[in-house]
Amino acid sequence: MIRRDKVCKVCGTRINRHAHHIESASSNKELRFNPKNGICLCKSCHTQYHTNFNRSFRVKTTRYNFMNFMALITYAKNKFKRI
């Protein structure tokens, strides 16, 4: 995912990138190594997703939760870009 995406899909940085499982790898073992189940996030955005949006690294992530996170980020970027 890191080589494929090249940049954080939230903020666009190339620094300190992580691979994020969209569907939780612990509860979806068949998706664990599927590249379509991953996205590249920087450390800051990855932590922001798990601690502020999903509330914990222990909570199983879902595609629905991640898509809501991305929609919120897109809305915020568009809203505050105009100010």
mmCIF file of the N, C-alpha and C atoms, coordinates in Angstrom:
data_MODEL
# 
_entry.id   MODEL 
# 
loop_
_atom_site.group_PDB 
_atom_site.id 
_atom_site.type_symbol 
_atom_site.label_atom_id 
_atom_site.label_alt_id 
_atom_site.label_comp_id 
_atom_site.label_asym_id 
_atom_site.label_entity_id 
_atom_site.label_seq_id 
_atom_site.pdbx_PDB_ins_code 
_atom_site.Cartn_x 
_atom_site.Cartn_y 
_atom_site.Cartn_z 
_atom_site.occupancy 
_atom_site.B_iso_or_equiv 
_atom_site.pdbx_formal_charge 
_atom_site.auth_seq_id 
_atom_site.auth_comp_id 
_atom_site.auth_asym_id 
_atom_site.auth_atom_id 
_atom_site.pdbx_PDB_model_num 
ATOM 1   N N  . MET A 1 1  ? 0.804   -1.189  0.000  1.00 0.00 ? 1  MET A N  1 
ATOM 2   C CA . MET A 1 1  ? 0.000   0.000   0.000  1.00 0.00 ? 1  MET A CA 1 
ATOM 3   C C  . MET A 1 1  ? 0.856   1.265   0.000  1.00 0.00 ? 1  MET A C  1 
ATOM 4   N N  . ILE A 1 2  ? 1.924   1.230   0.756  1.00 0.00 ? 2  ILE A N  1 
ATOM 5   C CA . ILE A 1 2  ? 2.775   2.414   0.845  1.00 0.00 ? 2  ILE A CA 1 
ATOM 6   C C  . ILE A 1 2  ? 3.426   2.690   -0.512 1.00 0.00 ? 2  ILE A C  1 
ATOM 7   N N  . ARG A 1 3  ? 3.915   1.647   -1.164 1.00 0.00 ? 3  ARG A N  1 
ATOM 8   C CA . ARG A 1 3  ? 4.498   1.840   -2.495 1.00 0.00 ? 3  ARG A CA 1 
ATOM 9   C C  . ARG A 1 3  ? 3.426   2.205   -3.519 1.00 0.00 ? 3  ARG A C  1 
ATOM 10  N N  . ARG A 1 4  ? 2.259   1.599   -3.405 1.00 0.00 ? 4  ARG A N  1 
ATOM 11  C CA . ARG A 1 4  ? 1.184   1.850   -4.361 1.00 0.00 ? 4  ARG A CA 1 
ATOM 12  C C  . ARG A 1 4  ? 0.657   3.281   -4.239 1.00 0.00 ? 4  ARG A C  1 
ATOM 13  N N  . ASP A 1 5  ? 0.351   3.715   -3.024 1.00 0.00 ? 5  ASP A N  1 
ATOM 14  C CA . ASP A 1 5  ? -0.283  5.017   -2.819 1.00 0.00 ? 5  ASP A CA 1 
ATOM 15  C C  . ASP A 1 5  ? 0.724   6.169   -2.798 1.00 0.00 ? 5  ASP A C  1 
ATOM 16  N N  . LYS A 1 6  ? 1.937   5.904   -2.398 1.00 0.00 ? 6  LYS A N  1 
ATOM 17  C CA . LYS A 1 6  ? 3.047   6.872   -2.374 1.00 0.00 ? 6  LYS A CA 1 
ATOM 18  C C  . LYS A 1 6  ? 2.902   7.996   -1.350 1.00 0.00 ? 6  LYS A C  1 
ATOM 19  N N  . VAL A 1 7  ? 1.686   8.469   -1.079 1.00 0.00 ? 7  VAL A N  1 
ATOM 20  C CA . VAL A 1 7  ? 1.468   9.563   -0.117 1.00 0.00 ? 7  VAL A CA 1 
ATOM 21  C C  . VAL A 1 7  ? 0.302   9.212   0.802  1.00 0.00 ? 7  VAL A C  1 
ATOM 22  N N  . CYS A 1 8  ? 0.225   9.897   1.926  1.00 0.00 ? 8  CYS A N  1 
ATOM 23  C CA . CYS A 1 8  ? -0.918  9.745   2.823  1.00 0.00 ? 8  CYS A CA 1 
ATOM 24  C C  . CYS A 1 8  ? -2.170  10.180  2.076  1.00 0.00 ? 8  CYS A C  1 
ATOM 25  N N  . LYS A 1 9  ? -3.188  9.362   2.076  1.00 0.00 ? 9  LYS A N  1 
ATOM 26  C CA . LYS A 1 9  ? -4.413  9.656   1.340  1.00 0.00 ? 9  LYS A CA 1 
ATOM 27  C C  . LYS A 1 9  ? -5.288  10.695  2.029  1.00 0.00 ? 9  LYS A C  1 
ATOM 28  N N  . VAL A 1 10 ? -4.910  11.122  3.213  1.00 0.00 ? 10 VAL A N  1 
ATOM 29  C CA . VAL A 1 10 ? -5.655  12.173  3.905  1.00 0.00 ? 10 VAL A CA 1 
ATOM 30  C C  . VAL A 1 10 ? -4.973  13.518  3.713  1.00 0.00 ? 10 VAL A C  1 
ATOM 31  N N  . CYS A 1 11 ? -3.700  13.614  4.052  1.00 0.00 ? 11 CYS A N  1 
ATOM 32  C CA . CYS A 1 11 ? -3.026  14.918  4.035  1.00 0.00 ? 11 CYS A CA 1 
ATOM 33  C C  . CYS A 1 11 ? -2.002  15.085  2.918  1.00 0.00 ? 11 CYS A C  1 
ATOM 34  N N  . GLY A 1 12 ? -1.613  13.987  2.260  1.00 0.00 ? 12 GLY A N  1 
ATOM 35  C CA . GLY A 1 12 ? -0.703  14.079  1.126  1.00 0.00 ? 12 GLY A CA 1 
ATOM 36  C C  . GLY A 1 12 ? 0.780   14.060  1.451  1.00 0.00 ? 12 GLY A C  1 
ATOM 37  N N  . THR A 1 13 ? 1.144   13.893  2.713  1.00 0.00 ? 13 THR A N  1 
ATOM 38  C CA . THR A 1 13 ? 2.572   13.874  3.061  1.00 0.00 ? 13 THR A CA 1 
ATOM 39  C C  . THR A 1 13 ? 3.226   12.563  2.628  1.00 0.00 ? 13 THR A C  1 
ATOM 40  N N  . ARG A 1 14 ? 4.525   12.614  2.454  1.00 0.00 ? 14 ARG A N  1 
ATOM 41  C CA . ARG A 1 14 ? 5.314   11.411  2.129  1.00 0.00 ? 14 ARG A CA 1 
ATOM 42  C C  . ARG A 1 14 ? 6.120   10.960  3.349  1.00 0.00 ? 14 ARG A C  1 
ATOM 43  N N  . ILE A 1 15 ? 5.978   11.660  4.463  1.00 0.00 ? 15 ILE A N  1 
ATOM 44  C CA . ILE A 1 15 ? 6.781   11.405  5.656  1.00 0.00 ? 15 ILE A CA 1 
ATOM 45  C C  . ILE A 1 15 ? 6.050   10.460  6.606  1.00 0.00 ? 15 ILE A C  1 
ATOM 46  N N  . ASN A 1 16 ? 6.785   9.483   7.134  1.00 0.00 ? 16 ASN A N  1 
ATOM 47  C CA . ASN A 1 16 ? 6.304   8.594   8.192  1.00 0.00 ? 16 ASN A CA 1 
ATOM 48  C C  . ASN A 1 16 ? 4.975   7.917   7.838  1.00 0.00 ? 16 ASN A C  1 
ATOM 49  N N  . ARG A 1 17 ? 4.954   7.240   6.693  1.00 0.00 ? 17 ARG A N  1 
ATOM 50  C CA . ARG A 1 17 ? 3.724   6.595   6.214  1.00 0.00 ? 17 ARG A CA 1 
ATOM 51  C C  . ARG A 1 17 ? 3.497   5.228   6.853  1.00 0.00 ? 17 ARG A C  1 
ATOM 52  N N  . HIS A 1 18 ? 2.233   4.897   7.058  1.00 0.00 ? 18 HIS A N  1 
ATOM 53  C CA . HIS A 1 18 ? 1.815   3.613   7.625  1.00 0.00 ? 18 HIS A CA 1 
ATOM 54  C C  . HIS A 1 18 ? 0.811   2.966   6.683  1.00 0.00 ? 18 HIS A C  1 
ATOM 55  N N  . ALA A 1 19 ? 0.712   1.648   6.767  1.00 0.00 ? 19 ALA A N  1 
ATOM 56  C CA . ALA A 1 19 ? -0.351  0.929   6.066  1.00 0.00 ? 19 ALA A CA 1 
ATOM 57  C C  . ALA A 1 19 ? -1.507  0.765   7.041  1.00 0.00 ? 19 ALA A C  1 
ATOM 58  N N  . HIS A 1 20 ? -2.704  1.144   6.627  1.00 0.00 ? 20 HIS A N  1 
ATOM 59  C CA . HIS A 1 20 ? -3.895  1.028   7.469  1.00 0.00 ? 20 HIS A CA 1 
ATOM 60  C C  . HIS A 1 20 ? -4.837  0.009   6.855  1.00 0.00 ? 20 HIS A C  1 
ATOM 61  N N  . HIS A 1 21 ? -5.314  -0.945  7.667  1.00 0.00 ? 21 HIS A N  1 
ATOM 62  C CA . HIS A 1 21 ? -6.330  -1.892  7.211  1.00 0.00 ? 21 HIS A CA 1 
ATOM 63  C C  . HIS A 1 21 ? -7.685  -1.199  7.277  1.00 0.00 ? 21 HIS A C  1 
ATOM 64  N N  . ILE A 1 22 ? -8.404  -1.186  6.179  1.00 0.00 ? 22 ILE A N  1 
ATOM 65  C CA . ILE A 1 22 ? -9.732  -0.568  6.158  1.00 0.00 ? 22 ILE A CA 1 
ATOM 66  C C  . ILE A 1 22 ? -10.706 -1.440  6.944  1.00 0.00 ? 22 ILE A C  1 
ATOM 67  N N  . GLU A 1 23 ? -10.746 -2.724  6.641  1.00 0.00 ? 23 GLU A N  1 
ATOM 68  C CA . GLU A 1 23 ? -11.501 -3.696  7.440  1.00 0.00 ? 23 GLU A CA 1 
ATOM 69  C C  . GLU A 1 23 ? -10.505 -4.315  8.407  1.00 0.00 ? 23 GLU A C  1 
ATOM 70  N N  . SER A 1 24 ? -10.855 -4.397  9.644  1.00 0.00 ? 24 SER A N  1 
ATOM 71  C CA . SER A 1 24 ? -9.962  -4.882  10.684 1.00 0.00 ? 24 SER A CA 1 
ATOM 72  C C  . SER A 1 24 ? -9.312  -6.218  10.305 1.00 0.00 ? 24 SER A C  1 
ATOM 73  N N  . ALA A 1 25 ? -8.003  -6.281  10.395 1.00 0.00 ? 25 ALA A N  1 
ATOM 74  C CA . ALA A 1 25 ? -7.266  -7.494  10.047 1.00 0.00 ? 25 ALA A CA 1 
ATOM 75  C C  . ALA A 1 25 ? -7.507  -8.613  11.058 1.00 0.00 ? 25 ALA A C  1 
ATOM 76  N N  . SER A 1 26 ? -7.778  -8.250  12.299 1.00 0.00 ? 26 SER A N  1 
ATOM 77  C CA . SER A 1 26 ? -7.984  -9.286  13.311 1.00 0.00 ? 26 SER A CA 1 
ATOM 78  C C  . SER A 1 26 ? -9.330  -9.989  13.155 1.00 0.00 ? 26 SER A C  1 
ATOM 79  N N  . SER A 1 27 ? -10.337 -9.302  12.653 1.00 0.00 ? 27 SER A N  1 
ATOM 80  C CA . SER A 1 27 ? -11.646 -9.936  12.500 1.00 0.00 ? 27 SER A CA 1 
ATOM 81  C C  . SER A 1 27 ? -11.917 -10.376 11.068 1.00 0.00 ? 27 SER A C  1 
ATOM 82  N N  . ASN A 1 28 ? -11.059 -10.017 10.127 1.00 0.00 ? 28 ASN A N  1 
ATOM 83  C CA . ASN A 1 28 ? -11.209 -10.399 8.720  1.00 0.00 ? 28 ASN A CA 1 
ATOM 84  C C  . ASN A 1 28 ? -9.892  -10.964 8.212  1.00 0.00 ? 28 ASN A C  1 
ATOM 85  N N  . LYS A 1 29 ? -9.548  -12.128 8.709  1.00 0.00 ? 29 LYS A N  1 
ATOM 86  C CA . LYS A 1 29 ? -8.245  -12.718 8.392  1.00 0.00 ? 29 LYS A CA 1 
ATOM 87  C C  . LYS A 1 29 ? -8.042  -12.937 6.893  1.00 0.00 ? 29 LYS A C  1 
ATOM 88  N N  . GLU A 1 30 ? -9.119  -13.194 6.157  1.00 0.00 ? 30 GLU A N  1 
ATOM 89  C CA . GLU A 1 30 ? -8.990  -13.409 4.716  1.00 0.00 ? 30 GLU A CA 1 
ATOM 90  C C  . GLU A 1 30 ? -8.632  -12.117 3.972  1.00 0.00 ? 30 GLU A C  1 
ATOM 91  N N  . LEU A 1 31 ? -8.863  -10.959 4.589  1.00 0.00 ? 31 LEU A N  1 
ATOM 92  C CA . LEU A 1 31 ? -8.532  -9.671  3.972  1.00 0.00 ? 31 LEU A CA 1 
ATOM 93  C C  . LEU A 1 31 ? -7.196  -9.106  4.448  1.00 0.00 ? 31 LEU A C  1 
ATOM 94  N N  . ARG A 1 32 ? -6.554  -9.780  5.384  1.00 0.00 ? 32 ARG A N  1 
ATOM 95  C CA . ARG A 1 32 ? -5.349  -9.253  6.014  1.00 0.00 ? 32 ARG A CA 1 
ATOM 96  C C  . ARG A 1 32 ? -4.274  -8.848  5.006  1.00 0.00 ? 32 ARG A C  1 
ATOM 97  N N  . PHE A 1 33 ? -4.043  -9.653  3.985  1.00 0.00 ? 33 PHE A N  1 
ATOM 98  C CA . PHE A 1 33 ? -2.982  -9.371  3.021  1.00 0.00 ? 33 PHE A CA 1 
ATOM 99  C C  . PHE A 1 33 ? -3.514  -8.908  1.666  1.00 0.00 ? 33 PHE A C  1 
ATOM 100 N N  . ASN A 1 34 ? -4.786  -8.570  1.597  1.00 0.00 ? 34 ASN A N  1 
ATOM 101 C CA . ASN A 1 34 ? -5.385  -8.089  0.367  1.00 0.00 ? 34 ASN A CA 1 
ATOM 102 C C  . ASN A 1 34 ? -5.087  -6.593  0.209  1.00 0.00 ? 34 ASN A C  1 
ATOM 103 N N  . PRO A 1 35 ? -4.379  -6.196  -0.842 1.00 0.00 ? 35 PRO A N  1 
ATOM 104 C CA . PRO A 1 35 ? -4.034  -4.776  -1.015 1.00 0.00 ? 35 PRO A CA 1 
ATOM 105 C C  . PRO A 1 35 ? -5.245  -3.854  -1.125 1.00 0.00 ? 35 PRO A C  1 
ATOM 106 N N  . LYS A 1 36 ? -6.379  -4.384  -1.568 1.00 0.00 ? 36 LYS A N  1 
ATOM 107 C CA . LYS A 1 36 ? -7.591  -3.554  -1.677 1.00 0.00 ? 36 LYS A CA 1 
ATOM 108 C C  . LYS A 1 36 ? -8.163  -3.211  -0.307 1.00 0.00 ? 36 LYS A C  1 
ATOM 109 N N  . ASN A 1 37 ? -7.716  -3.906  0.719  1.00 0.00 ? 37 ASN A N  1 
ATOM 110 C CA . ASN A 1 37 ? -8.179  -3.649  2.078  1.00 0.00 ? 37 ASN A CA 1 
ATOM 111 C C  . ASN A 1 37 ? -7.258  -2.672  2.811  1.00 0.00 ? 37 ASN A C  1 
ATOM 112 N N  . GLY A 1 38 ? -6.359  -2.049  2.095  1.00 0.00 ? 38 GLY A N  1 
ATOM 113 C CA . GLY A 1 38 ? -5.421  -1.157  2.755  1.00 0.00 ? 38 GLY A CA 1 
ATOM 114 C C  . GLY A 1 38 ? -5.354  0.198   2.102  1.00 0.00 ? 38 GLY A C  1 
ATOM 115 N N  . ILE A 1 39 ? -4.872  1.133   2.885  1.00 0.00 ? 39 ILE A N  1 
ATOM 116 C CA . ILE A 1 39 ? -4.668  2.494   2.401  1.00 0.00 ? 39 ILE A CA 1 
ATOM 117 C C  . ILE A 1 39 ? -3.466  3.071   3.138  1.00 0.00 ? 39 ILE A C  1 
ATOM 118 N N  . CYS A 1 40 ? -2.775  3.969   2.490  1.00 0.00 ? 40 CYS A N  1 
ATOM 119 C CA . CYS A 1 40 ? -1.602  4.587   3.083  1.00 0.00 ? 40 CYS A CA 1 
ATOM 120 C C  . CYS A 1 40 ? -2.014  5.834   3.865  1.00 0.00 ? 40 CYS A C  1 
ATOM 121 N N  . LEU A 1 41 ? -1.626  5.871   5.136  1.00 0.00 ? 41 LEU A N  1 
ATOM 122 C CA . LEU A 1 41 ? -1.849  7.039   5.990  1.00 0.00 ? 41 LEU A CA 1 
ATOM 123 C C  . LEU A 1 41 ? -0.525  7.390   6.655  1.00 0.00 ? 41 LEU A C  1 
ATOM 124 N N  . CYS A 1 42 ? -0.303  8.661   6.918  1.00 0.00 ? 42 CYS A N  1 
ATOM 125 C CA . CYS A 1 42 ? 0.880   9.030   7.695  1.00 0.00 ? 42 CYS A CA 1 
ATOM 126 C C  . CYS A 1 42 ? 0.591   8.704   9.160  1.00 0.00 ? 42 CYS A C  1 
ATOM 127 N N  . LYS A 1 43 ? 1.625   8.721   9.968  1.00 0.00 ? 43 LYS A N  1 
ATOM 128 C CA . LYS A 1 43 ? 1.467   8.378   11.381 1.00 0.00 ? 43 LYS A CA 1 
ATOM 129 C C  . LYS A 1 43 ? 0.436   9.286   12.056 1.00 0.00 ? 43 LYS A C  1 
ATOM 130 N N  . SER A 1 44 ? 0.486   10.563  11.751 1.00 0.00 ? 44 SER A N  1 
ATOM 131 C CA . SER A 1 44 ? -0.433  11.522  12.373 1.00 0.00 ? 44 SER A CA 1 
ATOM 132 C C  . SER A 1 44 ? -1.894  11.237  12.001 1.00 0.00 ? 44 SER A C  1 
ATOM 133 N N  . CYS A 1 45 ? -2.175  11.033  10.722 1.00 0.00 ? 45 CYS A N  1 
ATOM 134 C CA . CYS A 1 45 ? -3.550  10.755  10.284 1.00 0.00 ? 45 CYS A CA 1 
ATOM 135 C C  . CYS A 1 45 ? -4.026  9.395   10.778 1.00 0.00 ? 45 CYS A C  1 
ATOM 136 N N  . HIS A 1 46 ? -3.116  8.412   10.818 1.00 0.00 ? 46 HIS A N  1 
ATOM 137 C CA . HIS A 1 46 ? -3.459  7.080   11.307 1.00 0.00 ? 46 HIS A CA 1 
ATOM 138 C C  . HIS A 1 46 ? -3.857  7.157   12.787 1.00 0.00 ? 46 HIS A C  1 
ATOM 139 N N  . THR A 1 47 ? -3.070  7.883   13.563 1.00 0.00 ? 47 THR A N  1 
ATOM 140 C CA . THR A 1 47 ? -3.379  8.060   14.984 1.00 0.00 ? 47 THR A CA 1 
ATOM 141 C C  . THR A 1 47 ? -4.672  8.844   15.156 1.00 0.00 ? 47 THR A C  1 
ATOM 142 N N  . GLN A 1 48 ? -4.854  9.876   14.336 1.00 0.00 ? 48 GLN A N  1 
ATOM 143 C CA . GLN A 1 48 ? -6.084  10.679  14.416 1.00 0.00 ? 48 GLN A CA 1 
ATOM 144 C C  . GLN A 1 48 ? -7.307  9.810   14.154 1.00 0.00 ? 48 GLN A C  1 
ATOM 145 N N  . TYR A 1 49 ? -7.240  8.948   13.158 1.00 0.00 ? 49 TYR A N  1 
ATOM 146 C CA . TYR A 1 49 ? -8.370  8.064   12.871 1.00 0.00 ? 49 TYR A CA 1 
ATOM 147 C C  . TYR A 1 49 ? -8.689  7.178   14.071 1.00 0.00 ? 49 TYR A C  1 
ATOM 148 N N  . HIS A 1 50 ? -7.679  6.515   14.596 1.00 0.00 ? 50 HIS A N  1 
ATOM 149 C CA . HIS A 1 50 ? -7.933  5.550   15.662 1.00 0.00 ? 50 HIS A CA 1 
ATOM 150 C C  . HIS A 1 50 ? -8.261  6.196   17.004 1.00 0.00 ? 50 HIS A C  1 
ATOM 151 N N  . THR A 1 51 ? -7.671  7.305   17.342 1.00 0.00 ? 51 THR A N  1 
ATOM 152 C CA . THR A 1 51 ? -7.904  7.888   18.667 1.00 0.00 ? 51 THR A CA 1 
ATOM 153 C C  . THR A 1 51 ? -9.050  8.889   18.698 1.00 0.00 ? 51 THR A C  1 
ATOM 154 N N  . ASN A 1 52 ? -9.221  9.669   17.642 1.00 0.00 ? 52 ASN A N  1 
ATOM 155 C CA . ASN A 1 52 ? -10.262 10.688  17.662 1.00 0.00 ? 52 ASN A CA 1 
ATOM 156 C C  . ASN A 1 52 ? -11.554 10.248  16.994 1.00 0.00 ? 52 ASN A C  1 
ATOM 157 N N  . PHE A 1 53 ? -11.460 9.494   15.924 1.00 0.00 ? 53 PHE A N  1 
ATOM 158 C CA . PHE A 1 53 ? -12.665 9.096   15.203 1.00 0.00 ? 53 PHE A CA 1 
ATOM 159 C C  . PHE A 1 53 ? -13.156 7.730   15.650 1.00 0.00 ? 53 PHE A C  1 
ATOM 160 N N  . ASN A 1 54 ? -12.248 6.770   15.693 1.00 0.00 ? 54 ASN A N  1 
ATOM 161 C CA . ASN A 1 54 ? -12.636 5.402   16.034 1.00 0.00 ? 54 ASN A CA 1 
ATOM 162 C C  . ASN A 1 54 ? -12.484 5.117   17.522 1.00 0.00 ? 54 ASN A C  1 
ATOM 163 N N  . ARG A 1 55 ? -11.923 6.047   18.259 1.00 0.00 ? 55 ARG A N  1 
ATOM 164 C CA . ARG A 1 55 ? -11.773 6.025   19.705 1.00 0.00 ? 55 ARG A CA 1 
ATOM 165 C C  . ARG A 1 55 ? -10.693 5.094   20.242 1.00 0.00 ? 55 ARG A C  1 
ATOM 166 N N  . SER A 1 56 ? -10.181 4.161   19.449 1.00 0.00 ? 56 SER A N  1 
ATOM 167 C CA . SER A 1 56 ? -9.174  3.252   19.980 1.00 0.00 ? 56 SER A CA 1 
ATOM 168 C C  . SER A 1 56 ? -8.526  2.424   18.873 1.00 0.00 ? 56 SER A C  1 
ATOM 169 N N  . PHE A 1 57 ? -7.290  2.001   19.099 1.00 0.00 ? 57 PHE A N  1 
ATOM 170 C CA . PHE A 1 57 ? -6.664  1.043   18.193 1.00 0.00 ? 57 PHE A CA 1 
ATOM 171 C C  . PHE A 1 57 ? -7.248  -0.348  18.419 1.00 0.00 ? 57 PHE A C  1 
ATOM 172 N N  . ARG A 1 58 ? -7.912  -0.562  19.540 1.00 0.00 ? 58 ARG A N  1 
ATOM 173 C CA . ARG A 1 58 ? -8.457  -1.886  19.857 1.00 0.00 ? 58 ARG A CA 1 
ATOM 174 C C  . ARG A 1 58 ? -9.818  -2.140  19.204 1.00 0.00 ? 58 ARG A C  1 
ATOM 175 N N  . VAL A 1 59 ? -10.531 -1.093  18.847 1.00 0.00 ? 59 VAL A N  1 
ATOM 176 C CA . VAL A 1 59 ? -11.844 -1.245  18.223 1.00 0.00 ? 59 VAL A CA 1 
ATOM 177 C C  . VAL A 1 59 ? -11.648 -1.731  16.790 1.00 0.00 ? 59 VAL A C  1 
ATOM 178 N N  . LYS A 1 60 ? -12.427 -2.724  16.393 1.00 0.00 ? 60 LYS A N  1 
ATOM 179 C CA . LYS A 1 60 ? -12.314 -3.249  15.044 1.00 0.00 ? 60 LYS A CA 1 
ATOM 180 C C  . LYS A 1 60 ? -12.807 -2.207  14.038 1.00 0.00 ? 60 LYS A C  1 
ATOM 181 N N  . THR A 1 61 ? -12.003 -1.941  13.037 1.00 0.00 ? 61 THR A N  1 
ATOM 182 C CA . THR A 1 61 ? -12.379 -0.942  12.042 1.00 0.00 ? 61 THR A CA 1 
ATOM 183 C C  . THR A 1 61 ? -13.216 -1.578  10.943 1.00 0.00 ? 61 THR A C  1 
ATOM 184 N N  . THR A 1 62 ? -14.069 -0.775  10.346 1.00 0.00 ? 62 THR A N  1 
ATOM 185 C CA . THR A 1 62 ? -14.895 -1.238  9.232  1.00 0.00 ? 62 THR A CA 1 
ATOM 186 C C  . THR A 1 62 ? -14.749 -0.262  8.079  1.00 0.00 ? 62 THR A C  1 
ATOM 187 N N  . ARG A 1 63 ? -15.072 -0.718  6.900  1.00 0.00 ? 63 ARG A N  1 
ATOM 188 C CA . ARG A 1 63 ? -15.038 0.136   5.716  1.00 0.00 ? 63 ARG A CA 1 
ATOM 189 C C  . ARG A 1 63 ? -15.993 1.318   5.907  1.00 0.00 ? 63 ARG A C  1 
ATOM 190 N N  . TYR A 1 64 ? -17.162 1.064   6.498  1.00 0.00 ? 64 TYR A N  1 
ATOM 191 C CA . TYR A 1 64 ? -18.154 2.120   6.748  1.00 0.00 ? 64 TYR A CA 1 
ATOM 192 C C  . TYR A 1 64 ? -17.563 3.224   7.640  1.00 0.00 ? 64 TYR A C  1 
ATOM 193 N N  . ASN A 1 65 ? -16.907 2.841   8.732  1.00 0.00 ? 65 ASN A N  1 
ATOM 194 C CA . ASN A 1 65 ? -16.296 3.834   9.623  1.00 0.00 ? 65 ASN A CA 1 
ATOM 195 C C  . ASN A 1 65 ? -15.213 4.628   8.911  1.00 0.00 ? 65 ASN A C  1 
ATOM 196 N N  . PHE A 1 66 ? -14.399 3.933   8.125  1.00 0.00 ? 66 PHE A N  1 
ATOM 197 C CA . PHE A 1 66 ? -13.316 4.627   7.442  1.00 0.00 ? 66 PHE A CA 1 
ATOM 198 C C  . PHE A 1 66 ? -13.857 5.581   6.385  1.00 0.00 ? 66 PHE A C  1 
ATOM 199 N N  . MET A 1 67 ? -14.887 5.178   5.652  1.00 0.00 ? 67 MET A N  1 
ATOM 200 C CA . MET A 1 67 ? -15.465 6.054   4.638  1.00 0.00 ? 67 MET A CA 1 
ATOM 201 C C  . MET A 1 67 ? -16.091 7.293   5.295  1.00 0.00 ? 67 MET A C  1 
ATOM 202 N N  . ASN A 1 68 ? -16.698 7.126   6.462  1.00 0.00 ? 68 ASN A N  1 
ATOM 203 C CA . ASN A 1 68 ? -17.226 8.282   7.200  1.00 0.00 ? 68 ASN A CA 1 
ATOM 204 C C  . ASN A 1 68 ? -16.098 9.219   7.620  1.00 0.00 ? 68 ASN A C  1 
ATOM 205 N N  . PHE A 1 69 ? -14.985 8.661   8.065  1.00 0.00 ? 69 PHE A N  1 
ATOM 206 C CA . PHE A 1 69 ? -13.817 9.462   8.433  1.00 0.00 ? 69 PHE A CA 1 
ATOM 207 C C  . PHE A 1 69 ? -13.326 10.264  7.226  1.00 0.00 ? 69 PHE A C  1 
ATOM 208 N N  . MET A 1 70 ? -13.197 9.611   6.082  1.00 0.00 ? 70 MET A N  1 
ATOM 209 C CA . MET A 1 70 ? -12.725 10.292  4.882  1.00 0.00 ? 70 MET A CA 1 
ATOM 210 C C  . MET A 1 70 ? -13.710 11.371  4.432  1.00 0.00 ? 70 MET A C  1 
ATOM 211 N N  . ALA A 1 71 ? -15.002 11.116  4.554  1.00 0.00 ? 71 ALA A N  1 
ATOM 212 C CA . ALA A 1 71 ? -16.004 12.118  4.192  1.00 0.00 ? 71 ALA A CA 1 
ATOM 213 C C  . ALA A 1 71 ? -15.897 13.338  5.111  1.00 0.00 ? 71 ALA A C  1 
ATOM 214 N N  . LEU A 1 72 ? -15.680 13.100  6.389  1.00 0.00 ? 72 LEU A N  1 
ATOM 215 C CA . LEU A 1 72 ? -15.523 14.196  7.343  1.00 0.00 ? 72 LEU A CA 1 
ATOM 216 C C  . LEU A 1 72 ? -14.275 15.019  7.029  1.00 0.00 ? 72 LEU A C  1 
ATOM 217 N N  . ILE A 1 73 ? -13.176 14.354  6.707  1.00 0.00 ? 73 ILE A N  1 
ATOM 218 C CA . ILE A 1 73 ? -11.937 15.046  6.358  1.00 0.00 ? 73 ILE A CA 1 
ATOM 219 C C  . ILE A 1 73 ? -12.144 15.885  5.091  1.00 0.00 ? 73 ILE A C  1 
ATOM 220 N N  . THR A 1 74 ? -12.782 15.312  4.087  1.00 0.00 ? 74 THR A N  1 
ATOM 221 C CA . THR A 1 74 ? -13.039 16.028  2.827  1.00 0.00 ? 74 THR A CA 1 
ATOM 222 C C  . THR A 1 74 ? -13.924 17.241  3.077  1.00 0.00 ? 74 THR A C  1 
ATOM 223 N N  . TYR A 1 75 ? -14.959 17.072  3.879  1.00 0.00 ? 75 TYR A N  1 
ATOM 224 C CA . TYR A 1 75 ? -15.841 18.196  4.210  1.00 0.00 ? 75 TYR A CA 1 
ATOM 225 C C  . TYR A 1 75 ? -15.059 19.308  4.905  1.00 0.00 ? 75 TYR A C  1 
ATOM 226 N N  . ALA A 1 76 ? -14.253 18.942  5.879  1.00 0.00 ? 76 ALA A N  1 
ATOM 227 C CA . ALA A 1 76 ? -13.486 19.940  6.634  1.00 0.00 ? 76 ALA A CA 1 
ATOM 228 C C  . ALA A 1 76 ? -12.495 20.669  5.727  1.00 0.00 ? 76 ALA A C  1 
ATOM 229 N N  . LYS A 1 77 ? -11.825 19.929  4.847  1.00 0.00 ? 77 LYS A N  1 
ATOM 230 C CA . LYS A 1 77 ? -10.879 20.565  3.926  1.00 0.00 ? 77 LYS A CA 1 
ATOM 231 C C  . LYS A 1 77 ? -11.592 21.577  3.037  1.00 0.00 ? 77 LYS A C  1 
ATOM 232 N N  . ASN A 1 78 ? -12.752 21.203  2.505  1.00 0.00 ? 78 ASN A N  1 
ATOM 233 C CA . ASN A 1 78 ? -13.497 22.094  1.619  1.00 0.00 ? 78 ASN A CA 1 
ATOM 234 C C  . ASN A 1 78 ? -14.075 23.286  2.373  1.00 0.00 ? 78 ASN A C  1 
ATOM 235 N N  . LYS A 1 79 ? -14.561 23.050  3.558  1.00 0.00 ? 79 LYS A N  1 
ATOM 236 C CA . LYS A 1 79 ? -15.173 24.105  4.363  1.00 0.00 ? 79 LYS A CA 1 
ATOM 237 C C  . LYS A 1 79 ? -14.148 25.169  4.768  1.00 0.00 ? 79 LYS A C  1 
ATOM 238 N N  . PHE A 1 80 ? -12.999 24.740  5.229  1.00 0.00 ? 80 PHE A N  1 
ATOM 239 C CA . PHE A 1 80 ? -12.015 25.690  5.757  1.00 0.00 ? 80 PHE A CA 1 
ATOM 240 C C  . PHE A 1 80 ? -11.061 26.215  4.688  1.00 0.00 ? 80 PHE A C  1 
ATOM 241 N N  . LYS A 1 81 ? -11.086 25.645  3.507  1.00 0.00 ? 81 LYS A N  1 
ATOM 242 C CA . LYS A 1 81 ? -10.275 26.154  2.412  1.00 0.00 ? 81 LYS A CA 1 
ATOM 243 C C  . LYS A 1 81 ? -10.806 27.512  1.958  1.00 0.00 ? 81 LYS A C  1 
ATOM 244 N N  . ARG A 1 82 ? -12.114 27.717  2.106  1.00 0.00 ? 82 ARG A N  1 
ATOM 245 C CA . ARG A 1 82 ? -12.749 28.959  1.643  1.00 0.00 ? 82 ARG A CA 1 
ATOM 246 C C  . ARG A 1 82 ? -12.539 30.123  2.574  1.00 0.00 ? 82 ARG A C  1 
ATOM 247 N N  . ILE A 1 83 ? -12.135 29.854  3.814  1.00 0.00 ? 83 ILE A N  1 
ATOM 248 C CA . ILE A 1 83 ? -12.007 30.928  4.804  1.00 0.00 ? 83 ILE A CA 1 
ATOM 249 C C  . ILE A 1 83 ? -10.720 31.685  4.606  1.00 0.00 ? 83 ILE A C  1 
# 
